[in-house]
Every structure is written in structure tokens, then in C-alpha cells.
Amino acid sequence: MSDNKKNIPFCPLMTAGNSFEKVCTQDMCAWYLKGYKVCSVYMLAHNAAMEVQAKQAKKQ
């Protein structure tokens, strides 16, 4: 896979449930955070994963 293909962001909403990944439309999408250059759905999932990891670390 070329480096250019690795940098193409995929849309987690349109890709879910499909057998192929759909490219993020970035600025044309309501879920895209232009200032962060990332999808807000990705940010929500990432933050939730970080919270779960933090809670698991506290329990150990």
C-alpha cells in the first residue's frame, strides 16, 4: 500500500456495515472537525476508549 493511501481518512459512519471503506468527505461532512482535521465520530470513540483504559488501570 502506498503512503498516499495510508493517509486517506475513511468515514466511520458510511463504512460501518459495508464490505469496503468509504472515503471521508472532510469539510463537506457535518461530523468533520476542521480545526482538528479529524472526524468527530472518531474522536468520540477514541475518547471513550481512553476512558475505559483509565478505569481499567484504576481497578488493577
C-alpha positions in Angstrom: 0.0 0.0 0.0 1.4 3.4 -0.9 1.9 6.2 1.6 -0.8 8.2 0.0 -3.4 5.5 0.5 -2.4 5.3 4.2 -3.2 9.0 4.7 -6.7 8.9 3.2 -9.2 9.1 6.1 -12.2 6.8 6.0 -15.6 7.7 7.2 -16.6 5.5 10.2 -20.3 6.2 9.6 -20.6 5.4 5.9 -18.1 2.5 6.2 -19.9 0.7 9.1 -21.6 -2.4 7.9 -20.0 -2.3 4.4 -17.5 -4.7 2.9 -15.4 -1.7 1.7 -14.2 1.5 3.3 -15.7 4.8 2.1 -13.5 7.9 2.0 -14.2 10.8 4.4 -15.6 13.9 2.6 -13.9 16.0 5.3 -15.1 19.7 5.0 -18.2 18.6 3.3 -19.3 16.5 6.3 -21.2 17.8 9.3 -19.2 15.3 11.6 -15.8 16.6 10.4 -13.9 18.8 12.9 -11.9 21.1 10.6 -9.8 22.6 13.3 -8.6 19.1 14.4 -8.6 17.6 10.9 -10.5 14.5 12.2 -14.0 13.1 12.2 -15.9 13.8 15.4 -17.1 10.2 15.5 -13.5 9.0 15.6 -12.8 11.5 18.4 -15.8 10.2 20.4 -14.7 6.6 20.0 -11.1 7.5 20.8 -12.0 9.4 24.0 -14.3 6.6 25.1 -11.5 4.0 24.6 -9.2 6.2 26.7 -11.7 6.5 29.5 -12.2 2.7 29.5 -8.4 2.2 29.7 -8.1 4.7 32.6 -10.9 3.0 34.5 -9.3 -0.4 34.0 -6.0 0.9 35.2 -7.6 2.2 38.4 -9.1 -1.2 39.2 -5.8 -3.0 38.9 
